[in-house]
Each structure stands twice: as structure tokens, then as C-alpha cells.
């Protein structure tokens, strides 16, 4: 997908964009996909941090940092979409999972790994027509322990399907949080230097003054000293409210002007530029 982040303020820009879209459509039609890199976030989950002053207003059936059933379903459907595009339409991948074709990479967080697994199941759906529940319950070969005397029989019955219902086992690679040089900014020295410089700059002070009223409201709501509030605190507050919104809770906060103001403040505090909260970019 292509995203334009510059305003179209003239007929010239409209014409240029139209010509570009036509050219891109022509090139897309004349070529085939040889490689694809897909980046995606985790699905709906419980918040990363709890706030005592707000926790009594919401009710979670899971602990913090857990992928919810809705989150699992979101990623399963996304996987189904990728199946339609890269397996059914583009023929880029085999219809059955092949580890030499696909690399799945995740941060070392349970909700991220579960999201990747849910997506993989959507990409390679199981074949329910090959084995019914009734067959499973009547066949002794599926019951543990699986000893050597029936191993050959099991192998002949399963063939290439390792698990019942032909469920694919898709490997998800992750690295320890402190050693992840690809997906974890905390381990990036350049990012840490830039961040330290920004927090000490006049630009940060200007951003703080710009959103001071919203910040003070949050501090009052959370019972936090405004002088001790950090940019991360704003992030965790937004995360808490949005997690609640996906669960149908705290609508009075999730749809309030305060949250929108805080999202803009978070972007300013984290990278020093007023960009979209969901499309944070870093200088190279």
C-alpha cells in the first residue's frame, strides 16, 4: 500500500497523484509478486499497565498483557486475508505451510507471539473435512501414550499431517527483549541518544507547554504529580483506555477530546514530531 502524508493543495498535485496511481496500477498488472514482507501489530489485548484510580471502572477476565479472544480472531481474519492474497491469488506460497517459504518474527512478548500464531492459523486453515470429531474419539491411535508398536501405523495414517484436523505447526521466532536488534527500540543505541537529546531540548519543553492542560487532567485523574509524569505514562494511559475500548469499556474516555490530544502529545514526546500515533517514524 502507498500512503500520502502531504496535503493535496493544487490541481497540479491531483494530476501528479492520478498519473502516479495509473502508473503503479499498470506496473502491478504487468508483474508478479516474488517476495512479500508483512508487518502487523498484535491483536486486541488487555492493557500493559493498570491504574488503581481507573481499574475499579473496568473489569478484565484476563491478566495484563494478554491477547483477548477478539484479538485472536482479528489476527486469524488477517491471516485469512493474507491467504487469499499470497496463496490463492498471487500463488507466492504453497497452499500448505512450508518453513522454507515463510519466516515469522515476533517480539518476545506472549501477546505478540499468540498474535503471530493466530495469524498463521488463518493463513493455513486446517482441513476439517479430512478428519471428524467422531473419528477422533473412536480411534485409539490418537490417545496417549504413543508407543513404538503403533508408530508405523500412525505414520501411515497421518502422512504429512502431523496433528489432528491437519493443524499446521508454524514456527514463530523471537529473541530476548534485551537482545532483539530488529524489533525492540530499547536496544537501539542511536534511538536512545536521540531520545535523550530530545528530552533535554527546547522542543520538548514547547511540546509540554502545548499539551499542559491535557497532561494536568490526566495527572489529576491518575493521582500523579505533574512534575513526575513521563512520556511513557501518557503512552500507558492511552494504551489502557484503548484496550478498554476494544472490550466495550470506558467509552466516555476513549471517544473524548482528551484522548485525541494525548495521542498528539505522545507523538511529540516520543519522537519530537507531530505525526500519527499509529505511524511513528524515527530519523535514520
DRENSE-38401 format. One line per field, with one value per residue (C-alpha): y, x, z. Coordinates in nm, 2 decimals, decimal comma. Layout:
BEGIN
north <- (Y ...) $
east <- (X ...) $
up <- (Z ...) $
***
This chain:
BEGIN
north <- (0,00 0,36 0,63 1,00 1,22 1,56 1,77 1,79 2,17 2,22 2,08 2,00 1,78 1,60 1,54 1,41 1,17 1,04 0,97 0,80 0,58 0,48 0,40 0,20 0,01 -0,07 -0,19 -0,40 -0,57 -0,64 -0,80 -1,08 -1,09 -1,25 -1,16 -1,01 -0,86 -0,81 -0,60 -0,62 -0,53 -0,76 -0,80 -0,66 -0,73 -0,63 -0,32 -0,32 -0,15 -0,10 0,23 0,20 0,51 0,36 -0,01 -0,01 0,12 -0,17 -0,54 -0,78 -1,16 -1,19 -1,05 -0,76 -0,81 -1,10 -1,14 -1,15 -1,38 -1,08 -1,02 -1,38 -1,35 -1,03 -1,19 -1,51 -1,30 -1,10 -1,44 -1,54 -1,22 -1,30 -1,65 -1,51 -1,26 -1,45 -1,81 -1,81 -1,51 -1,44 -1,81 -1,68 -1,95 -2,32 -2,40 -2,60 -2,45 -2,48 -2,35 -2,27 -2,02 -1,83 -1,67 -1,54 -1,30 -1,17 -0,96 -1,17 -1,10 -1,35 -1,15 -1,08 -1,45 -1,55 -1,29 -1,44 -1,79 -1,68 -1,52 -1,83 -2,04 -1,80 -1,83 -2,21 -2,31 -2,67 -2,92 -3,03 -3,25 -3,49 -3,59 -3,56 -3,54 -3,87 -4,04 -3,88 -4,02 -4,37 -4,41 -4,54 -4,43 -4,07 -4,14 -4,12 -4,28 -4,32 -4,62 -4,76 -5,06 -4,84 -4,57 -4,70 -4,73 -4,37 -4,25 -4,42 -4,27 -3,92 -3,90 -3,53 -3,42 -3,41 -3,30 -3,39 -3,18 -3,11 -2,81 -2,66 -2,60 -2,27 -2,16 -1,82 -1,68 -1,43 -1,31 -1,20 -0,84 -0,71 -0,88 -0,80 -0,57 -0,57 -0,51 -0,35 0,02 0,00 -0,19 0,07 0,30 0,56 0,58 0,62 0,90 1,08 1,04 1,17 1,47 1,54 1,53 1,79 2,02 2,33 2,14 1,90 2,20 2,36 2,04 2,01 2,36 2,29 2,00 2,11 2,13 1,78 1,65 1,81 1,65 1,31 1,37 1,46 1,16 0,92 1,10 1,16 1,46 1,66 1,72 1,35 1,25 1,09 1,04 0,66 0,74 0,90 0,60 0,36 0,57 0,57 0,20 0,14 0,34 0,19 -0,17 -0,09 0,04 -0,28 -0,46 -0,22 -0,03 0,33 0,48 0,82 0,83 0,65 0,89 1,21 1,51 1,44 1,11 1,27 1,55 1,29 1,09 1,40 1,48 1,12 1,16 1,48 1,34 1,02 1,14 1,52 1,54 1,58 1,26 1,00 0,79 0,48 0,56 0,66 0,71 0,75 0,95 0,74) $
east <- (0,00 0,11 0,04 0,05 0,11 0,13 -0,18 -0,31 -0,34 -0,34 -0,47 -0,11 -0,08 -0,40 -0,29 0,05 -0,11 -0,35 -0,07 0,13 -0,17 -0,22 0,15 0,15 -0,16 0,00 0,32 0,13 -0,07 0,24 0,44 0,41 0,49 0,83 0,87 0,65 0,72 0,42 0,43 0,15 0,07 -0,08 -0,45 -0,68 -0,54 -0,56 -0,36 0,01 -0,03 -0,31 -0,40 -0,56 -0,77 -0,92 -0,92 -1,24 -1,42 -1,32 -1,34 -1,10 -1,13 -0,76 -0,44 -0,25 -0,07 -0,29 -0,43 -0,81 -1,04 -1,12 -0,75 -0,71 -1,00 -0,86 -0,53 -0,70 -0,90 -0,59 -0,42 -0,72 -0,68 -0,31 -0,40 -0,64 -0,38 -0,05 -0,17 -0,49 -0,44 -0,06 0,05 0,35 0,32 0,23 -0,12 0,04 0,29 0,65 0,91 1,15 0,89 0,78 0,96 0,75 0,93 0,78 0,89 0,94 0,60 0,33 0,05 0,27 0,36 0,00 -0,09 0,16 0,02 -0,33 -0,24 -0,06 -0,37 -0,56 -0,30 -0,30 -0,65 -0,69 -0,87 -1,18 -1,31 -1,02 -1,10 -1,41 -1,45 -1,63 -1,34 -1,10 -1,30 -1,32 -0,95 -0,72 -0,41 -0,48 -0,48 -0,16 0,08 0,20 0,43 0,66 0,44 0,18 0,42 0,43 0,05 0,02 0,27 0,08 -0,25 -0,11 0,11 0,21 -0,04 0,13 -0,16 -0,54 -0,75 -0,44 -0,35 -0,02 0,26 0,41 0,74 0,75 1,09 1,17 1,47 1,51 1,40 1,75 1,90 1,64 1,81 1,53 1,20 1,30 1,39 1,52 1,82 1,90 2,18 2,11 1,74 1,84 2,08 1,82 1,56 1,79 1,88 1,51 1,40 1,67 1,58 1,36 1,14 1,03 0,96 0,75 0,56 0,50 0,36 0,14 -0,04 -0,01 -0,38 -0,44 -0,15 -0,27 -0,61 -0,45 -0,24 -0,55 -0,73 -0,44 -0,34 0,01 0,24 0,25 0,63 0,69 0,49 0,69 0,61 0,58 0,30 0,09 0,15 0,04 -0,27 -0,37 -0,30 -0,52 -0,81 -0,79 -0,76 -1,08 -1,25 -1,19 -1,35 -1,65 -1,55 -1,47 -1,65 -1,66 -1,27 -1,20 -1,41 -1,32 -1,12 -0,87 -0,76 -0,70 -0,50 -0,29 -0,22 -0,08 0,12 0,26 0,38 0,55 0,71 0,83 0,99 0,97 0,74 0,36 0,29 0,02 0,03 -0,01 0,27 0,56 0,88 1,24 1,53 1,79) $
up <- (0,00 -0,06 0,19 0,10 0,40 0,22 0,17 -0,19 -0,23 -0,60 -0,93 -1,02 -0,72 -0,81 -1,16 -1,05 -0,80 -1,05 -1,30 -1,03 -0,94 -1,31 -1,35 -1,03 -1,14 -1,48 -1,33 -1,07 -1,35 -1,56 -1,28 -1,03 -0,66 -0,59 -0,23 0,04 0,38 0,60 0,92 1,17 1,53 1,80 1,82 2,09 2,43 2,79 2,90 2,96 3,29 3,54 3,71 4,06 4,00 3,69 3,75 3,95 3,64 3,42 3,45 3,28 3,27 3,18 3,34 3,19 2,86 2,75 2,40 2,41 2,21 2,00 1,94 1,83 1,59 1,45 1,36 1,23 0,99 0,89 0,82 0,61 0,41 0,35 0,24 -0,02 -0,15 -0,14 -0,17 -0,37 -0,59 -0,63 -0,59 -0,40 -0,13 -0,13 0,00 0,28 0,52 0,41 0,65 0,37 0,23 0,54 0,82 1,11 1,35 1,68 1,98 2,29 2,44 2,49 2,33 2,03 1,99 2,02 1,76 1,52 1,59 1,53 1,20 1,09 1,16 0,94 0,66 0,67 0,78 0,90 0,68 0,89 0,61 0,65 1,00 1,20 1,58 1,58 1,41 1,66 1,96 1,81 1,71 1,98 1,78 1,88 2,25 2,46 2,53 2,17 2,18 1,92 1,84 1,67 1,54 1,19 1,18 1,30 1,04 0,76 0,87 0,93 0,62 0,60 0,86 1,20 1,41 1,41 1,18 0,98 1,21 1,09 1,33 1,22 1,39 1,54 1,60 1,88 2,07 2,43 2,49 2,55 2,25 1,99 1,74 1,49 1,68 2,01 2,02 2,37 2,24 1,98 2,09 1,82 1,93 2,29 2,21 2,00 2,27 2,55 2,33 2,26 2,63 2,70 2,41 2,39 2,15 2,43 2,66 2,39 2,34 2,71 2,73 2,43 2,59 2,95 3,01 2,89 3,09 3,41 3,36 3,33 3,63 3,83 3,71 3,79 4,11 3,98 4,05 3,72 3,77 3,78 3,47 3,19 2,82 2,89 3,14 2,87 2,65 2,91 2,99 2,62 2,60 2,90 2,75 2,40 2,54 2,74 2,43 2,23 2,52 2,52 2,83 2,92 2,61 2,79 2,78 2,45 2,25 2,44 2,30 2,59 2,44 2,09 2,25 2,44 2,12 1,96 2,27 2,28 1,92 2,01 2,33 2,18 1,86 1,86 1,55 1,54 1,34 1,37 1,69 1,48 1,23 1,45 1,25 1,35 1,20 1,02) $
***
